[in-house]
């Protein structure tokens, strides 16, 4: 590769479409909103706690059955 083509390639990479960054930013905002909603609503906290406790119990029972 010639120096000019490397320079053009690097320039194209640095000035490329930033749509992926926008998607990541929206995903981060969505997660933050979800966390705020979960913290603000005790019913959701209880339901999630129950759900994860059930999953944990299920996994522990399966793991103890392997021994």
N, CA and C of each residue as an Amber inpcrd file, in Angstrom:
protein
   201
   0.8240000  -1.1760000   0.0000000   0.0000000   0.0000000   0.0000000
   0.8730000   1.2470000   0.0000000   0.4720000   2.1710000  -0.7700000
   1.2100000   3.4230000  -0.7960000   0.7790000   4.2960000   0.3680000
   1.6150000   5.2390000   0.7120000   1.3120000   6.1340000   1.8260000
   0.0150000   6.8890000   1.5790000  -0.1930000   7.3000000   0.3350000
  -1.4090000   8.0390000   0.0230000  -2.6520000   7.1770000   0.2610000
  -2.6150000   5.9190000  -0.1070000  -3.7780000   5.0670000   0.0820000
  -4.0140000   4.7600000   1.5630000  -2.9690000   4.6270000   2.3500000
  -3.1210000   4.4320000   3.7940000  -3.7510000   5.6740000   4.4050000
  -3.2850000   6.8310000   3.9670000  -3.8280000   8.0820000   4.4710000
  -5.3130000   8.2070000   4.1150000  -5.6750000   7.8430000   2.8990000
  -7.0720000   7.8940000   2.4730000  -7.9120000   6.8920000   3.2610000
  -7.3750000   5.6870000   3.4680000  -8.0960000   4.6550000   4.2120000
  -8.3460000   5.1100000   5.6520000  -7.3080000   5.6480000   6.2860000
  -7.4360000   6.1110000   7.6620000  -8.4300000   7.2660000   7.7550000
  -8.3750000   8.1640000   6.8150000  -9.3000000   9.2900000   6.7870000
 -10.7400000   8.8010000   6.6290000 -10.9430000   7.8270000   5.7570000
 -12.2820000   7.2750000   5.5480000 -12.7790000   6.5840000   6.8140000
 -11.9150000   5.8840000   7.5210000 -12.3150000   5.1880000   8.7480000
 -12.6660000   6.1720000   9.8610000 -11.9340000   7.2560000   9.9590000
 -12.1630000   8.2160000  11.0310000 -13.3820000   9.0950000  10.7760000
 -13.7520000   9.2550000   9.5190000 -14.9000000  10.0940000   9.1900000
 -16.0840000   9.2690000   8.7190000 -16.1130000   7.9910000   9.0610000
 -17.1790000   7.1110000   8.5990000 -18.4870000   7.3910000   9.3310000
 -19.5220000   6.7100000   8.9130000 -20.8610000   6.8620000   9.4780000
 -20.8410000   6.5320000  10.9680000 -21.4990000   7.3490000  11.7660000
 -21.5200000   7.1580000  13.2160000 -22.8590000   6.6170000  13.6890000
 -23.5760000   5.8960000  12.8560000 -24.8800000   5.3620000  13.2370000
 -24.7500000   4.3510000  14.3740000 -23.6990000   3.5600000  14.3750000
 -23.4940000   2.5830000  15.4330000 -23.3590000   3.2400000  16.7960000
 -22.6990000   4.3760000  16.8390000 -22.5480000   5.1050000  18.0980000
 -23.9130000   5.5680000  18.5900000 -24.7470000   6.0300000  17.6900000
 -26.0780000   6.4800000  18.0740000 -26.8920000   5.3350000  18.6650000
 -26.7910000   4.1600000  18.0790000 -27.5090000   2.9970000  18.5960000
 -27.0390000   2.6660000  20.0080000 -25.7430000   2.7220000  20.2290000
 -25.1980000   2.4450000  21.5590000 -25.6900000   3.4850000  22.5610000
 -25.7160000   4.7430000  22.1510000 -26.1950000   5.7960000  23.0510000
 -27.6600000   5.5690000  23.4270000 -28.4910000   5.2070000  22.4500000
 -29.8940000   4.9330000  22.7520000 -30.0320000   3.7200000  23.6680000
 -29.2110000   2.7140000  23.4770000 -29.2660000   1.5290000  24.3360000
 -28.9020000   1.8910000  25.7750000 -27.9020000   2.7200000  25.9430000
 -27.4980000   3.1450000  27.2870000 -28.6180000   3.9450000  27.9480000
 -29.2440000   4.8500000  27.1870000 -30.3510000   5.6250000  27.7450000
 -31.5190000   4.7260000  28.1230000 -31.8030000   3.7250000  27.2960000
 -32.8940000   2.8000000  27.5940000 -32.6330000   2.0300000  28.8800000
 -31.4070000   1.5700000  29.0590000 -31.0440000   0.8460000  30.2890000
 -31.1720000   1.7590000  31.5000000 -30.7190000   2.9990000  31.3770000
 -30.8190000   3.9290000  32.5030000 -32.2730000   4.2180000  32.8640000
 -33.1200000   4.3890000  31.8630000 -34.5430000   4.6090000  32.1350000
 -35.1470000   3.3820000  32.8130000 -34.7900000   2.2000000  32.3440000
 -35.3090000   0.9760000  32.9530000 -34.8690000   0.8660000  34.4090000
 -33.6340000   1.2040000  34.7050000 -33.1390000   1.1460000  36.0850000
 -33.9040000   2.1310000  36.9620000 -34.1500000   3.3280000  36.4570000
 -34.8950000   4.3240000  37.2340000 -36.3130000   3.8420000  37.4960000
 -36.9630000   3.2590000  36.4990000 -38.3310000   2.7580000  36.6750000
 -38.3540000   1.6320000  37.6990000 -37.3930000   0.7460000  37.6350000
 -37.3380000  -0.3770000  38.5820000 -37.1010000   0.1260000  40.0030000
 -36.2130000   1.1000000  40.1580000 -35.9350000   1.6440000  41.4860000
 -37.1520000   2.3930000  42.0270000 -37.8590000   3.0930000  41.1600000
 -38.9840000   3.9100000  41.5990000 -40.2320000   3.0880000  41.9140000
 -40.3440000   1.8780000  41.3990000 -41.5570000   1.0930000  41.5790000
 -41.2600000  -0.1570000  42.4160000 -41.6650000  -0.1580000  43.6670000
 -41.3860000  -1.3020000  44.5500000 -42.0170000  -2.6110000  44.0760000
 -43.1360000  -2.5610000  43.3750000 -43.7690000  -3.7900000  42.8950000
 -42.8670000  -4.4920000  41.8780000 -42.2170000  -3.7040000  41.0390000
 -41.2960000  -4.2940000  40.0640000 -40.0860000  -4.8710000  40.7880000
 -39.6130000  -4.1820000  41.8140000 -38.4810000  -4.6960000  42.5920000
 -38.8150000  -6.0540000  43.1860000 -40.0020000  -6.1750000  43.7680000
 -40.4150000  -7.4330000  44.3900000 -40.5350000  -8.5400000  43.3480000
 -41.1450000  -8.2170000  42.2150000 -41.3270000  -9.2190000  41.1640000
 -39.9770000  -9.6940000  40.6270000 -39.0630000  -8.7650000  40.3940000
 -37.7410000  -9.1560000  39.8920000 -36.9630000  -9.9540000  40.9300000
 -37.0770000  -9.5600000  42.1800000 -36.3980000 -10.3060000  43.2420000
 -36.9140000 -11.7370000  43.3080000 -38.2270000 -11.8900000  43.2190000
 -38.8350000 -13.2180000  43.2330000 -38.3840000 -14.0310000  42.0200000
 -38.3720000 -13.3810000  40.8520000 -37.9570000 -14.0600000  39.6230000
 -36.5190000 -14.5680000  39.7310000 -35.6160000 -13.6800000  40.1600000
 -34.2120000 -14.0830000  40.2350000 -33.9620000 -15.0870000  41.3570000
 -34.7260000 -15.0200000  42.4320000 -34.5980000 -16.0240000  43.4960000
 -35.0210000 -17.3950000  42.9790000 -36.0940000 -17.4200000  42.1990000
 -36.5520000 -18.6810000  41.6130000 -35.5360000 -19.2570000  40.6420000
 -34.9540000 -18.3950000  39.8240000 -33.9310000 -18.8520000  38.8810000
 -32.7250000 -19.3890000  39.6330000 -32.3200000 -18.6730000  40.6870000
 -31.1760000 -19.1080000  41.4900000 -31.4410000 -20.4630000  42.1410000
 -32.6220000 -20.6410000  42.6840000 -32.9820000 -21.9220000  43.3110000
 -32.9720000 -23.0540000  42.2760000 -33.5250000 -22.7800000  41.1060000
 -33.5450000 -23.7680000  40.0330000 -32.1360000 -24.1690000  39.6230000
 -31.2640000 -23.1800000  39.4630000 -29.8770000 -23.4760000  39.0630000
 -29.1250000 -24.2180000  40.1670000 -29.3600000 -23.8280000  41.4120000
 -28.6950000 -24.5220000  42.5200000 -29.1680000 -25.9730000  42.6330000
 -30.4480000 -26.1910000  42.4250000 -30.9790000 -27.5660000  42.4800000
 -30.3870000 -28.4100000  41.3590000 -30.2540000 -27.8300000  40.1810000
 -29.6590000 -28.5410000  39.0580000 -28.1850000 -28.8180000  39.2870000
 -27.4840000 -27.8680000  39.8710000 -26.0580000 -28.0330000  40.1190000
 -25.8200000 -29.0860000  41.2140000 -26.6860000 -29.1290000  42.2100000
 -26.4990000 -30.1180000  43.2710000 -26.8480000 -31.5320000  42.7600000
 -27.6980000 -31.6100000  41.7630000 -28.0330000 -32.9020000  41.1840000
 -26.8920000 -33.4800000  40.3400000 -25.9600000 -32.6450000  39.9290000
 -24.8220000 -33.1130000  39.1390000 -23.7590000 -33.7670000  40.0000000
 -23.7390000 -33.4610000  41.2800000 -22.6920000 -33.9890000  42.1540000
 -22.9050000 -35.4310000  42.4860000
